[in-house]
Amino acid sequence: MCFPPVPRCPAGVFRLWLKAAVVLWLAHGCVRVAGSLYTKEDPLVILSSGSLKSSVTNSSSAWLLQFFSSWCGHCVQYSSTWKILAEDVKDWQTVIVVSVLDCAQEENYDICREFGVQLYPTIKYFHAHSPESDRGTIFRGADRQVQVMRHLMVDILQNHTKLERPDHCPPLETYSSEDLLPLLGQRSEYYTAIIVEEPESYIGREVILDLLMFSGVEVKRALSSDRLLMDALKITTFPSLYLLHPNSTHTELHIEKKQRFFFSSLLKMLPGVQRKPRGFGRTSATGLLEALSGKATSVSWRTFNSVKVYTADLESALHYLLRVELATHDYLEGEELNIFKDFVTVVAKLYPVGGSVVKLMKTLSNWLSSIPLQRLSYQKVLDLVDNKMRIAGMFLGAELRWVGCQGSRAGLRGYPCSLWTLFHILTVQHDAMPTALENTGLEEEAAPVLQVMRRYMRTFFGCGECGRHFEQAAASSMDQVENKEDQILWLWDQHNRVNARLAGTLSDDPQFPKALWPGPTLCASCHEEKNGVHIWNRNKVLVFLRQHYGASNLSPKYSIRPPEPPSEPAQFHPFQKEHQEDNKELNLKFKEHPESQARHQIIKQDAGGPEGGVWVLGLGFNSIDMSLCVVLYVCSCLVLMFLFFFFKVKSKRWKHRQSHLQV
């Protein structure tokens, strides 16, 4: 059979086809890049053809907009810088907004062409109250790093006309000695902070914008060239911070490092300064101080030292977790039961303070590891936690006492704060006690504490959305944790990310605003600046975390003390005391032999029994039971004595008869 000859493809056509295939492959890759270049999680606004004009036209704020293309390699590399900028100035967004628009998306072709965008990335800024015909002003500077762009934003806000002024923009101009000196010695409802700086410095204006979302303090700036003011305030170094208190006192504040972050953080931490609720105006510092002292709230306030960690918070976390959060599960079975066992094991092994709480967790851990069941009633767990069997020295308070985690009103901070604190302590303790988890089945994991936390958050944590966020963070980066130091820093980093995401939301306590932690007052060496941008010294942070969450920094103040053991009742029999001593040895033997542990079950003590019950082999005996035992013991002795004498007499008679027969 003959086949027609196969036509040959010309070399030029083949090359053209190959190029087309490469272009299609690159386009497909760029679509995937576009989807991940900027997301809703980033602190910026993603615009499109349908939202651009409506957003920037007659806006109450200014806009800084980056037109980019997802196939542009430089745009991809620059995206990290733009995200850092957005994060750096996120508290400015009521007066100037950082945004992006992807010109590679087909629906955005026309709008990019209409706004004259030909090269990527193109950065344009729009003044507030711009008309519909405004197409923005192009930033043509060669340097587009964070500090340069931040200074551009300051210039946009300061150099506007009266018509272009953003509605909520604070005054950025300098004040003279004539304006400021009359304020000395005057009472006020809020703090007045005066930042004195060189004429070319941007720190004063940046700090003013950093405090834009905070009430209780007003920031003004003055120049070092005002000699009359410098002499009156006795300021010789620049930049400096001079603070006028509401009670009319005034003084220069010591700043560890002359950096913007240190100025802003110090002012945000002043007593009575709080983040503004969205949509609300200024709140006086006097009212806030009343809230702190408990005069404006029904919550019983506990004074505390932010340098310390309080065991009352840890005990309250365990109380809520074991008695409230787990109560939503009638039964624990399968994977849920295994996750709960792992959590109890980690706490029992790594909880840094001994005493009644540790005894409770160890008892619970031993019991959970001994039962062969794969389905467990929550009520049995609760009975053990409440110590219904009255094991001596085992106790967990049944009251929530937030101290370092207390909020300015009920419903804020509390349990989430204490749970974070508990796991921070467990990561530090695992670093200090590297062999503590040996022979538990958890030692094979690179980050056992984090893995247990991840599983617990995913399975039991009451806030479902919070659990999903934590799971997303764990899935994206927890596999990079390779050692115990990484474990400590990963949890700290994620905690700061959560604080950044929730700052200013309804769940943010205005009296304790969520911010980067630790602040410069707690750890000045943890903070550094590179190219005008705040960065962390992670080695110093690790040293700080080890000290702050170490066992030596825990304060027992406000902890609930276990009740005093009851005195021996009058009917207490010596037999009971001997039995208790025997039980100690028996319990030790049960711990050594798993097959005996499997038979060891917790049975609830009779509710009507007295306090003086005895715990024997997992069975609760009260004084009535013991009295019956004594009576039976005495009766059996009498019976044995009677039998002894009876057979003694009978044996004598038998011997007498035998001897008489022989004679």
C-alpha positions as CSV (number, residue, x, y, z in Angstrom):
1,M,0.0,0.0,0.0
2,C,1.3,3.4,-0.9
3,F,1.0,6.4,1.3
4,P,1.2,10.0,0.1
5,P,4.4,11.8,1.1
6,V,4.2,13.8,4.4
7,P,4.6,17.5,3.7
8,R,7.6,19.1,5.5
9,C,7.1,22.1,7.8
10,P,9.3,25.0,6.7
11,A,11.9,25.9,9.3
12,G,10.5,29.5,9.6
13,V,7.0,28.2,10.4
14,F,8.3,25.8,13.0
15,R,10.2,28.7,14.7
16,L,7.1,30.8,14.6
17,W,5.1,28.0,16.2
18,L,7.7,27.5,18.9
19,K,7.7,31.2,19.8
20,A,3.9,31.2,20.0
21,A,4.0,28.3,22.4
22,V,6.6,30.0,24.6
23,V,4.5,33.2,24.7
24,L,1.4,31.2,25.6
25,W,3.4,29.4,28.4
26,L,4.7,32.7,29.7
27,A,1.2,34.3,29.6
28,H,-0.1,31.4,31.6
29,G,2.6,31.8,34.1
30,C,2.0,35.5,34.4
31,V,-1.7,34.9,35.0
32,R,-0.7,32.8,38.0
33,V,1.8,35.5,39.2
34,A,-1.0,38.1,38.8
35,G,-3.2,36.1,41.1
36,S,-0.6,36.1,43.9
37,L,1.3,39.4,43.4
38,Y,-1.2,41.4,45.5
39,T,-4.0,39.9,47.6
40,K,-6.7,41.1,49.9
41,E,-4.5,40.3,52.8
42,D,-2.1,43.1,51.9
43,P,-2.8,46.5,53.6
44,L,-3.5,48.2,50.3
45,V,-6.4,48.8,47.9
46,I,-6.6,46.7,44.6
47,L,-8.4,48.8,42.0
48,S,-9.8,47.8,38.6
49,S,-11.4,49.5,35.6
50,G,-14.7,49.7,37.4
51,S,-13.4,51.2,40.7
52,L,-10.6,53.5,39.7
53,K,-12.5,56.6,38.7
54,S,-15.1,56.3,41.5
55,S,-12.3,55.9,44.0
56,V,-10.0,58.8,43.2
57,T,-12.6,61.3,41.9
58,N,-13.6,63.8,44.6
59,S,-12.1,61.6,47.2
60,S,-11.8,62.8,50.8
61,S,-8.2,61.5,50.8
62,A,-5.2,61.5,48.5
63,W,-4.2,58.4,46.5
64,L,-0.8,56.9,45.6
65,L,-1.5,54.4,42.8
66,Q,0.9,51.9,41.1
67,F,0.0,50.8,37.6
68,F,1.8,47.5,37.1
69,S,1.7,44.5,34.8
70,S,1.8,41.0,36.1
71,W,4.1,39.8,33.3
72,C,6.7,42.6,34.0
73,G,9.7,41.1,35.9
74,H,10.6,44.3,37.6
75,C,7.0,44.7,38.8
76,V,7.2,41.3,40.4
77,Q,10.4,42.2,42.1
78,Y,9.1,45.6,43.2
79,S,5.9,44.2,44.7
80,S,7.6,43.4,48.0
81,T,8.8,47.0,48.4
82,W,5.3,48.3,47.6
83,K,3.8,45.9,50.2
84,I,6.4,47.1,52.8
85,L,5.4,50.7,52.0
86,A,1.7,50.0,52.5
87,E,2.4,48.3,55.8
88,D,4.6,51.1,56.9
89,V,2.0,53.8,56.4
90,K,-1.2,51.9,57.0
91,D,-2.2,54.3,59.8
92,W,-2.2,57.1,57.2
93,Q,-4.9,55.6,55.0
94,T,-7.6,58.0,56.1
95,V,-5.6,60.8,54.4
96,I,-3.6,59.0,51.7
97,V,-4.3,55.6,50.3
98,V,-1.7,53.2,48.8
99,S,-3.2,51.2,45.9
100,V,-2.4,49.1,42.8
101,L,-4.0,48.3,39.4
102,D,-2.9,45.4,37.1
103,C,-2.8,46.5,33.5
104,A,-2.1,42.9,32.3
105,Q,-5.8,42.0,33.1
106,E,-7.8,42.2,30.0
107,E,-10.6,44.2,31.6
108,N,-8.1,46.9,32.6
109,Y,-6.6,47.5,29.1
110,D,-8.8,50.5,28.3
111,I,-8.5,52.3,31.7
112,C,-4.6,52.0,31.6
113,R,-4.6,53.5,28.1
114,E,-7.0,56.2,29.1
115,F,-4.7,57.2,32.0
116,G,-1.7,57.3,29.7
117,V,0.2,54.3,31.2
118,Q,2.8,53.0,28.8
119,L,5.6,51.7,31.0
120,Y,5.5,49.5,34.1
121,P,5.5,50.2,36.9
122,T,4.1,53.7,36.7
123,I,3.4,55.5,39.9
124,K,0.8,58.3,40.0
125,Y,-0.6,60.4,42.8
126,F,-4.0,62.0,43.0
127,H,-4.7,64.9,45.3
128,A,-7.9,64.8,47.4
129,H,-11.0,66.1,45.8
130,S,-9.6,65.6,42.3
131,P,-12.0,66.3,39.4
132,E,-13.2,63.5,37.1
133,S,-10.9,64.8,34.4
134,D,-7.7,64.4,36.5
135,R,-5.4,61.7,35.3
136,G,-3.0,61.9,38.1
137,T,0.6,63.2,38.4
138,I,3.4,60.8,37.5
139,F,6.2,60.3,40.0
140,R,9.4,60.4,37.9
141,G,12.0,59.8,40.5
142,A,14.6,57.1,39.8
143,D,14.7,55.9,43.5
144,R,11.4,54.3,44.4
145,Q,12.4,52.8,47.7
146,V,10.1,52.9,50.8
147,Q,11.7,56.0,52.4
148,V,11.6,58.0,49.2
149,M,8.0,57.1,48.5
150,R,7.0,57.9,52.1
151,H,8.6,61.3,51.9
152,L,6.7,61.8,48.6
153,M,3.4,61.1,50.4
154,V,4.3,63.6,53.1
155,D,5.1,66.3,50.5
156,I,1.7,65.5,48.7
157,L,-0.1,66.1,52.0
158,Q,1.8,69.2,53.0
159,N,1.9,71.0,49.7
160,H,-1.8,70.8,48.8
161,T,-4.0,73.8,48.2
162,K,-6.9,74.6,50.4
163,L,-9.2,72.8,47.9
164,E,-7.0,69.7,47.7
165,R,-6.6,69.3,51.5
166,P,-7.8,65.8,52.7
167,D,-10.7,66.0,55.1
168,H,-8.9,64.4,58.0
169,C,-5.3,65.6,57.4
170,P,-3.7,67.0,60.6
171,P,-1.6,70.2,60.4
172,L,1.9,69.4,59.2
173,E,3.4,72.9,59.4
174,T,5.8,74.0,62.1
175,Y,4.9,76.0,65.2
176,S,6.8,78.9,66.6
177,S,7.8,79.9,70.1
178,E,4.8,82.3,70.1
179,D,2.5,79.4,69.5
180,L,4.0,76.9,71.9
181,L,5.4,78.7,74.9
182,P,1.9,79.9,76.2
183,L,1.0,76.2,76.4
184,L,3.5,75.5,79.1
185,G,1.8,75.1,82.5
186,Q,-1.6,75.0,81.0
187,R,-4.1,72.2,81.8
188,S,-5.5,70.2,78.9
189,E,-7.7,67.2,78.2
190,Y,-4.9,65.5,76.3
191,Y,-1.1,65.3,75.9
192,T,0.7,67.8,73.6
193,A,3.9,66.3,72.1
194,I,6.4,68.8,70.6
195,I,8.9,67.3,68.2
196,V,11.9,69.6,67.7
197,E,13.9,68.8,64.6
198,E,16.2,70.1,61.8
199,P,14.5,71.8,58.9
200,E,15.2,68.9,56.4
201,S,13.9,66.2,58.8
202,Y,10.7,64.3,58.0
203,I,10.4,62.6,61.5
204,G,8.0,65.1,63.0
205,R,5.6,65.0,60.1
206,E,5.8,61.2,59.9
207,V,5.0,60.9,63.6
208,I,2.1,63.2,63.3
209,L,0.6,60.9,60.6
210,D,1.5,57.8,62.6
211,L,-0.6,59.1,65.5
212,L,-3.5,60.0,63.2
213,M,-5.6,57.1,64.3
214,F,-4.9,57.7,68.0
215,S,-6.7,59.9,70.5
216,G,-5.5,61.5,73.7
217,V,-2.4,63.1,72.2
218,E,-1.7,65.9,69.7
219,V,1.7,66.2,68.0
220,K,3.2,69.5,66.9
221,R,6.6,70.1,65.3
222,A,9.0,72.9,65.8
223,L,12.4,73.7,64.2
224,S,15.8,73.8,65.9
225,S,16.4,77.3,64.4
226,D,13.8,78.8,66.9
227,R,16.4,79.8,69.5
228,L,13.8,81.3,71.9
229,L,12.0,78.0,72.1
230,M,15.2,76.0,72.4
231,D,16.4,78.1,75.4
232,A,13.0,77.9,77.1
233,L,12.8,74.1,76.7
234,K,16.6,73.6,77.2
235,I,16.8,71.3,74.2
236,T,20.3,70.8,72.7
237,T,20.0,67.6,70.6
238,F,17.8,67.0,67.6
239,P,15.3,65.5,67.0
240,S,13.9,65.7,70.5
241,L,10.5,65.1,72.1
242,Y,9.0,67.5,74.7
243,L,5.8,66.4,76.3
244,L,3.1,68.6,77.9
245,H,1.0,66.6,80.3
246,P,-2.8,67.1,80.8
247,N,-2.1,68.1,84.5
248,S,0.1,71.0,83.3
249,T,3.5,69.4,84.0
250,H,6.0,69.3,81.1
251,T,9.3,67.6,80.5
252,E,11.7,66.4,77.8
253,L,11.4,62.6,77.2
254,H,14.4,60.4,76.8
255,I,14.4,58.6,73.4
256,E,16.6,55.5,73.2
257,K,17.2,55.9,69.5
258,K,16.5,58.9,67.4
259,Q,14.2,57.1,65.0
260,R,10.7,57.6,63.9
261,F,9.5,54.2,65.3
262,F,10.8,55.1,68.8
263,F,9.0,58.5,68.8
264,S,5.7,57.0,67.6
265,S,5.8,54.0,69.9
266,L,6.5,56.0,73.0
267,L,3.6,58.3,72.3
268,K,1.2,55.5,71.6
269,M,2.0,53.9,74.9
270,L,1.3,57.0,77.1
271,P,-1.4,56.3,79.7
272,G,-4.8,57.3,78.2
273,V,-3.7,57.3,74.6
274,Q,-5.7,54.8,72.6
275,R,-6.6,53.9,69.0
276,K,-9.6,55.7,67.8
277,P,-12.7,53.6,67.1
278,R,-13.6,53.9,63.5
279,G,-16.1,56.6,62.9
280,F,-15.5,58.3,66.3
281,G,-13.8,61.5,67.1
282,R,-11.3,62.6,69.8
283,T,-11.8,61.1,73.3
284,S,-10.3,63.0,76.2
285,A,-7.4,61.5,78.1
286,T,-9.2,62.2,81.4
287,G,-12.0,59.8,80.5
288,L,-9.5,57.2,79.4
289,L,-7.6,57.5,82.7
290,E,-10.8,57.0,84.5
291,A,-11.4,53.8,82.5
292,L,-8.0,52.6,83.6
293,S,-8.7,53.1,87.2
294,G,-12.0,51.4,87.0
295,K,-14.2,54.5,87.6
296,A,-15.8,54.3,84.1
297,T,-16.2,50.5,83.9
298,S,-17.7,47.8,86.0
299,V,-14.7,45.5,85.4
300,S,-12.6,45.0,88.5
301,W,-9.2,46.4,87.5
302,R,-6.0,44.7,88.6
303,T,-2.8,46.7,88.4
304,F,0.0,44.9,86.7
305,N,3.5,45.3,85.4
306,S,3.8,44.8,81.6
307,V,7.4,43.5,82.1
308,K,6.0,40.4,84.0
309,V,3.9,37.4,82.9
310,Y,1.2,36.4,85.3
311,T,0.4,32.8,86.2
312,A,-3.2,33.9,86.8
313,D,-3.5,34.4,83.1
314,L,-2.2,30.9,82.4
315,E,-4.5,29.3,84.9
316,S,-7.4,31.3,83.5
317,A,-6.6,30.1,80.0
318,L,-6.6,26.4,81.2
319,H,-9.8,27.0,83.1
320,Y,-11.6,28.4,80.1
321,L,-10.1,25.8,77.7
322,L,-10.9,22.8,79.9
323,R,-14.3,23.9,81.4
324,V,-15.8,26.1,78.7
325,E,-14.3,25.5,75.2
326,L,-14.2,21.7,75.5
327,A,-17.8,21.7,76.9
328,T,-19.1,22.1,73.3
329,H,-18.0,18.5,72.7
330,D,-20.1,15.9,74.5
331,Y,-17.6,13.2,73.5
332,L,-14.0,13.2,72.4
333,E,-13.2,10.4,70.0
334,G,-10.8,9.4,67.3
335,E,-8.6,12.3,66.0
336,E,-10.2,14.8,68.5
337,L,-9.2,12.6,71.4
338,N,-5.6,12.2,70.2
339,I,-5.2,16.0,69.7
340,F,-6.5,16.6,73.2
341,K,-4.1,14.0,74.6
342,D,-1.2,15.7,72.8
343,F,-2.2,19.1,74.2
344,V,-2.4,17.8,77.7
345,T,0.9,16.0,77.4
346,V,2.7,19.2,76.2
347,V,1.3,21.3,79.0
348,A,2.0,18.6,81.6
349,K,5.6,18.3,80.4
350,L,6.4,22.0,79.8
351,Y,4.3,24.0,82.1
352,P,7.0,26.1,83.9
353,V,5.5,26.3,87.4
354,G,5.0,23.3,89.7
355,G,2.3,22.9,92.2
356,S,-1.4,22.0,91.9
357,V,-1.9,22.9,88.2
358,V,1.0,20.7,87.1
359,K,-0.2,17.8,89.3
360,L,-3.7,18.2,87.6
361,M,-2.2,18.1,84.1
362,K,0.1,15.2,84.9
363,T,-2.7,13.2,86.4
364,L,-4.9,14.0,83.4
365,S,-2.1,13.0,81.1
366,N,-1.4,9.7,82.8
367,W,-5.1,8.9,82.9
368,L,-5.6,9.7,79.2
369,S,-2.6,7.6,78.2
370,S,-3.8,4.7,80.3
371,I,-7.4,4.3,79.0
372,P,-7.7,2.0,76.0
373,L,-10.9,3.8,74.8
374,Q,-11.2,5.7,71.5
375,R,-14.3,7.5,72.7
376,L,-14.4,9.4,75.9
377,S,-17.2,11.4,77.6
378,Y,-16.3,15.0,78.2
379,Q,-18.0,14.7,81.6
380,K,-15.3,12.3,82.8
381,V,-12.6,14.8,81.8
382,L,-14.6,17.5,83.7
383,D,-14.9,15.3,86.8
384,L,-11.1,14.9,86.9
385,V,-10.5,18.6,86.3
386,D,-12.9,19.4,89.1
387,N,-11.2,16.8,91.3
388,K,-14.4,15.0,92.2
389,M,-12.3,12.1,93.5
390,R,-10.5,14.6,95.8
391,I,-6.9,13.7,95.0
392,A,-4.6,15.7,97.4
393,G,-2.7,18.6,95.9
394,M,-4.6,18.7,92.6
395,F,-6.4,22.0,91.9
396,L,-7.3,24.4,89.1
397,G,-9.2,27.6,90.0
398,A,-12.8,27.9,88.8
399,E,-12.5,31.7,88.2
400,L,-11.3,33.8,85.4
401,R,-8.7,36.3,86.6
402,W,-7.1,38.1,83.7
403,V,-4.2,40.3,84.7
404,G,-1.7,41.0,81.9
405,C,-4.5,40.0,79.5
406,Q,-7.3,42.0,81.0
407,G,-9.2,44.3,78.8
408,S,-10.6,47.8,79.3
409,R,-14.1,46.2,79.2
410,A,-15.6,42.8,79.2
411,G,-15.2,40.9,75.9
412,L,-11.8,42.3,74.9
413,R,-8.5,40.5,75.1
414,G,-8.9,37.8,77.9
415,Y,-8.8,34.2,76.6
416,P,-7.2,34.7,73.2
417,C,-4.4,36.8,74.8
418,S,-3.8,34.2,77.5
419,L,-3.8,31.3,75.0
420,W,-1.1,33.1,73.0
421,T,0.8,33.7,76.2
422,L,0.5,30.0,77.2
423,F,2.0,28.8,73.9
424,H,4.7,31.4,73.9
425,I,5.8,30.0,77.3
426,L,5.6,26.5,76.1
427,T,7.9,27.2,73.1
428,V,10.4,28.9,75.4
429,Q,10.2,26.0,77.9
430,H,10.8,23.5,75.1
431,D,14.0,25.4,74.2
432,A,15.1,25.4,77.9
433,M,14.1,21.7,78.4
434,P,15.0,20.0,75.1
435,T,14.5,16.5,76.5
436,A,11.1,17.1,78.2
437,L,9.1,15.6,75.4
438,E,11.1,12.4,75.0
439,N,9.1,9.2,74.9
440,T,5.9,11.1,74.3
441,G,5.6,10.4,70.5
442,L,6.0,14.2,69.9
443,E,9.8,14.4,69.9
444,E,10.1,13.3,66.3
445,E,8.4,16.5,65.0
446,A,10.6,19.5,64.3
447,A,8.3,21.9,66.0
448,P,6.1,19.8,68.4
449,V,4.7,22.7,70.4
450,L,3.6,24.6,67.2
451,Q,2.2,21.4,65.7
452,V,0.1,20.7,68.8
453,M,-1.1,24.4,68.8
454,R,-1.9,24.1,65.1
455,R,-4.0,21.0,65.6
456,Y,-5.7,22.4,68.7
457,M,-6.6,25.7,66.9
458,R,-8.0,23.8,63.9
459,T,-10.1,21.4,66.0
460,F,-11.2,23.1,69.2
461,F,-10.6,26.9,69.1
462,G,-14.0,28.6,69.4
463,C,-13.3,31.3,66.8
464,G,-13.6,29.4,63.5
465,E,-12.3,32.3,61.4
466,C,-9.3,32.7,63.7
467,G,-8.6,29.0,63.4
468,R,-8.7,29.2,59.6
469,H,-6.3,32.2,59.5
470,F,-3.9,30.3,61.8
471,E,-4.1,27.2,59.7
472,Q,-3.3,29.2,56.5
473,A,-0.3,30.8,58.2
474,A,0.9,27.4,59.4
475,A,0.4,25.8,56.0
476,S,2.5,28.5,54.3
477,S,5.5,28.7,56.5
478,M,5.5,26.3,59.5
479,D,7.5,23.7,57.5
480,Q,10.4,26.1,57.5
481,V,10.8,25.8,61.3
482,E,13.8,23.6,61.8
483,N,14.8,24.0,65.4
484,K,13.6,25.2,68.8
485,E,14.9,28.8,68.2
486,D,12.9,28.9,64.9
487,Q,9.8,27.7,66.9
488,I,10.0,30.6,69.3
489,L,10.5,33.2,66.6
490,W,7.8,31.8,64.3
491,L,5.1,32.1,66.9
492,W,6.3,35.6,67.8
493,D,6.2,36.6,64.1
494,Q,2.7,35.2,63.6
495,H,1.5,36.9,66.7
496,N,2.7,40.3,65.3
497,R,1.1,39.5,62.0
498,V,-2.3,38.9,63.7
499,N,-1.9,42.1,65.7
500,A,-1.2,44.0,62.5
501,R,-4.3,42.5,60.8
502,L,-6.7,43.2,63.7
503,A,-5.4,46.7,64.6
504,G,-8.2,49.2,64.5
505,T,-11.0,46.6,64.2
506,L,-13.8,46.2,66.7
507,S,-12.0,43.4,68.5
508,D,-9.0,45.8,69.1
509,D,-9.0,47.1,72.7
510,P,-8.6,50.9,72.3
511,Q,-6.9,51.0,75.7
512,F,-4.3,48.4,74.6
513,P,-4.0,48.9,70.9
514,K,-2.5,46.1,68.9
515,A,1.0,47.0,67.8
516,L,4.4,45.6,67.0
517,W,5.7,43.8,70.1
518,P,7.9,44.1,72.0
519,G,7.9,47.9,71.9
520,P,11.0,49.9,72.3
521,T,10.4,50.5,76.1
522,L,10.6,46.7,76.6
523,C,13.4,46.0,74.2
524,A,15.1,48.9,72.6
525,S,17.9,46.7,71.1
526,C,15.3,44.6,69.3
527,H,14.5,47.5,66.9
528,E,16.7,48.9,64.2
529,E,16.4,51.0,61.1
530,K,17.6,50.2,57.5
531,N,17.2,52.8,54.7
532,G,14.6,54.6,56.8
533,V,12.5,51.5,57.4
534,H,12.0,49.8,60.8
535,I,13.5,46.2,60.9
536,W,13.8,43.7,63.7
537,N,17.1,42.4,65.2
538,R,15.9,38.8,65.4
539,N,18.8,37.7,67.6
540,K,18.0,40.3,70.2
541,V,14.3,39.4,69.9
542,L,15.1,35.8,70.7
543,V,17.1,36.8,73.8
544,F,14.2,38.9,74.9
545,L,11.6,36.2,74.4
546,R,13.6,33.7,76.3
547,Q,13.9,36.1,79.2
548,H,10.3,37.4,79.1
549,Y,8.6,34.0,78.9
550,G,11.1,32.2,81.0
551,A,10.1,30.6,84.3
552,S,11.9,33.2,86.3
553,N,9.8,36.1,85.0
554,L,6.4,34.5,86.0
555,S,4.6,36.3,88.8
556,P,2.2,34.4,91.1
557,K,0.3,37.6,92.0
558,Y,-3.5,37.2,91.7
559,S,-3.2,33.4,91.3
560,I,-6.0,31.5,93.0
561,R,-4.5,29.5,95.9
562,P,-5.7,25.9,96.3
563,P,-7.9,25.3,99.4
564,E,-6.3,24.2,102.6
565,P,-6.6,20.4,103.1
566,P,-9.4,19.6,105.7
567,S,-8.4,18.6,109.2
568,E,-8.9,15.0,110.1
569,P,-12.4,14.3,111.3
570,A,-13.1,12.9,114.8
571,Q,-14.2,9.5,113.4
572,F,-11.0,9.1,111.4
573,H,-9.6,5.6,112.1
574,P,-5.9,4.7,112.1
575,F,-6.8,2.0,109.6
576,Q,-7.5,4.7,107.0
577,K,-4.0,6.2,107.4
578,E,-2.3,2.9,106.9
579,H,-4.4,2.3,103.9
580,Q,-3.4,5.7,102.4
581,E,0.2,4.8,102.7
582,D,-0.4,1.5,101.0
583,N,-2.1,3.3,98.2
584,K,0.9,5.4,97.4
585,E,2.9,2.3,96.7
586,L,0.1,0.7,94.7
587,N,-0.3,3.8,92.6
588,L,3.4,3.9,91.8
589,K,3.2,0.2,90.7
590,F,0.2,1.1,88.5
591,K,2.2,3.8,86.7
592,E,5.0,1.3,86.1
593,H,2.7,-1.3,84.5
594,P,0.6,-0.2,81.6
595,E,-1.5,-3.4,81.8
596,S,-2.5,-2.4,85.3
597,Q,-3.2,1.1,84.1
598,A,-5.7,-0.1,81.5
599,R,-7.8,-1.6,84.3
600,H,-7.5,1.6,86.4
601,Q,-10.7,3.6,86.0
602,I,-11.9,6.8,87.6
603,I,-15.2,6.3,89.3
604,K,-17.1,9.4,90.7
605,Q,-17.2,9.6,94.4
606,D,-20.5,9.4,96.2
607,A,-21.8,13.0,96.2
608,G,-23.0,12.6,99.8
609,G,-19.7,11.3,101.1
610,P,-17.7,13.4,103.6
611,E,-14.5,15.2,102.9
612,G,-12.4,12.4,104.5
613,G,-12.8,9.8,101.7
614,V,-9.8,7.6,100.8
615,W,-8.7,6.9,97.2
616,V,-7.8,3.2,96.7
617,L,-7.1,1.6,93.3
618,G,-9.2,4.2,91.6
619,L,-12.2,3.5,94.0
620,G,-13.7,6.2,96.3
621,F,-14.3,4.9,99.9
622,N,-16.0,7.2,102.4
623,S,-16.0,6.9,106.2
624,I,-19.2,4.7,106.2
625,D,-17.5,2.2,104.0
626,M,-14.4,2.2,106.2
627,S,-16.6,1.7,109.4
628,L,-18.2,-1.3,107.8
629,C,-14.8,-2.7,107.0
630,V,-13.8,-2.3,110.6
631,V,-16.9,-4.0,111.9
632,L,-16.4,-6.9,109.5
633,Y,-12.8,-7.1,110.5
634,V,-13.7,-7.4,114.2
635,C,-16.5,-9.9,113.5
636,S,-14.1,-12.1,111.5
637,C,-11.6,-12.0,114.3
638,L,-14.1,-13.1,116.8
639,V,-15.3,-15.9,114.5
640,L,-11.7,-17.0,114.0
641,M,-11.0,-16.9,117.8
642,F,-14.1,-19.0,118.5
643,L,-13.1,-21.6,115.9
644,F,-9.6,-21.6,117.3
645,F,-10.8,-22.4,120.9
646,F,-13.4,-24.8,119.6
647,F,-10.9,-26.9,117.7
648,K,-8.4,-26.6,120.5
649,V,-10.8,-28.2,123.0
650,K,-11.8,-30.9,120.5
651,S,-8.1,-31.8,119.9
652,K,-7.4,-32.2,123.6
653,R,-10.4,-34.6,123.9
654,W,-9.2,-36.6,120.9
655,K,-5.7,-37.0,122.4
656,H,-7.2,-38.1,125.8
657,R,-9.2,-40.8,124.1
658,Q,-6.3,-42.1,122.0
659,S,-4.1,-42.4,125.1
660,H,-6.8,-44.3,127.0
661,L,-7.2,-46.8,124.2
662,Q,-3.5,-47.6,124.2
663,V,-3.5,-48.3,127.9
